[in-house]
Amino acid sequence: MRFRKLVKKLALGVLVLVGAGIIAAAGYRSYRQHQLADTLVISSANGIDEQHFVEANGIEHWVTIRGLDRRNPVIFFVHGGPAEIVSFVPSATQALERDFTVVHWDQRGAGRTFSRNPKPPADLTLAQMTDDGIKVVEWVTRHLGQPQVILVGHSWGSILGEHMVFARPGLFAAYVGTGQVVGWKAQVEVQYADSLARARADGDSDVLTALTKFGGPPSTDISKYREFRAVTFRDNAPADLEFFSRQASDLLTAPGVSLADVWNALQGARASMAALTPTLLTADLTELGYDFPVPFVVIQGDSDRITPTSLAVDYVNRINAPAKALVQIPDGGHYAFVTHANQFRDALVSKVLPLTRRAAPP
């Protein structure tokens, strides 16, 4: 009898501690959200801080717009992933808001767009999303009174972004790729060779054994590719590893983002990856050709091992465009636009901003 009472008391104590922990965590989260919200306030006379649901192709798309002067050139950011939204964490691109008006779009199947329209995976195709993006850009140009935008495509967003530009070049003053994809097969081959060389140099027999079991670059099986990335996770750029370590915390403490928003974003990411895996496994932007219809700029971390920088360099060298440039950010990885935000901004200002002035109507 006494033993049962003791067990009940212990169980009650554990529940009290767990409850107290949850309350403390919720309190800290709320405190951090308010604290971070204060750092994001835009108070300039011509500033803009807006959020909209925009109708395009039968569904509502979530769009955020921020900048210190709404008359500045517009950056239309096409996020990676698929479904790796940036709109929930505006601090990621806050460094750009002095010189540009920054627009984030949650793609079909991503973020708050997915929350509003949890469509079946069949709706998630590259062709559909390309047309979605064009229609959202058209709305942005009307809303902001500007004839063109600068498209910045990150990772998967560079695939989607290039297809948007080729479909409607007149909407875009310039294309900027970061974490630039070239082709999936070539990407995985370079990753595999790089990891194999590192394991041999380090004498890491465990990794060497694991890599040997793959029998070569796992470029046609997404499950094997995920295993490969898990085995070689340490090979990511140090800046990316640091980014990964705080990614969840940044999302959970983002101002204005509820736990339901986070949950829906994760569900959207799962659905998007499942639906778009065939597109990723066959992605090859060289099939679009090397004659690019608008100015072409790549701003790449020089240590990007997810979309290898060596492939991006070769790709830029082959491109023919009205203007082109390549900027490599020292020690930057796949997420250089976040981890090296000031250098990324400086590259945009020096290499891309002059192109918008040239493209502006008299």
Steps between C-alpha positions, in 0.01 A plus 500: 500500500773741595688407183194588287465836673868568443468416129197732468688782671801451273278492190324817615836665561619409151181641346540821699860534381405428140216750518727762653754436223237544230376823657855632532578410138181666380579809705852522361371451145250782543767726650741432212227558241422843645868581537574409137189681376644825633810455283287460188293817526516716186435863592638692200264738322486299177547162663285199427412198713206311354359148487245384245322197366516538123273298269678321217388197301208423725673511840621766743876550532664658805719801419696727735655833400756692705738789439609839628389674180230349280646690202815286509554222244303187583655164584264209445648216708427147379572272795671163492398167641264418348284680758790648700323828564678819603193718560467378861846632586530852350823559691665264248485768230471811717843620385355550150216726608703824491567478126216279377136424558502128585209277401470145633253258342392174664478270199214260433544224759703720737446698818180701532411431137481132592308583818236683299497247214606150608470373144586148389861438395386478136474881502872532573665499159777720364276625219218590740733673744673692220167643393408569863821697546447706186149596605616597849780713350243671276299585811812632675588731210147641495485535877835675531476693175826362363533341154760238591644310795836341576445127543721339764479121491648287778576131438170342380397863445774532237331220302155655532636852459682431173188342353303812600754727333507301176118497495459878550834683472335841474396485865858475627778761519749228593533144624710422807579143599634399840551141599476475122389165364641382168394136478410237758714217360812716471432646845488160671809379313703797627364457854591131500851556363562780750383292797702199386815711472441650846445160660819367344698805608367466856548124508135463600438130440137514617405762242707328232318173567162675489582677175624180340167333579321757285694370201546851363305826507137428600344737246193298399362387837389774740500264800861400439588862439359596841709222659805632319438855624457373857831309484683804360319774695827624653621588149266798483664840525558608864273800442222266386548272800461800729188605307348152536565507876277807548249452220230347718546760773478785247175360364342431839576850631414690180259788570143441390556129433277261692571138581220412256688696231814298573309172490332587171833608351650163589203316347532709187870423475428128526230513230711720274807279518294190427333661200805673355762228550470380138560859384806533723650169389488607135580869547752635249494873433742464210200366305368857494807596300773748578343806335341680792246773418577737792811596698628192683678515837601220736594584861630176647675400818845378397456200732153392389503119506127454448488666160875483432663830416720343234190415295361851541828653383506286186133578435552877521799477268278338234209743530439766235294788639457877459725521807633238739704477818617245754571589863644240737453579869801382704414224750137514390300184451161415355324754725741788445210741450423447872836417660689768303212741459708819478732357233198375309343847516823666389517269197143584406566872536823496296406246230121509470379846604671671202314263267164614636587862430597407145174312454281772648282689249594867429 
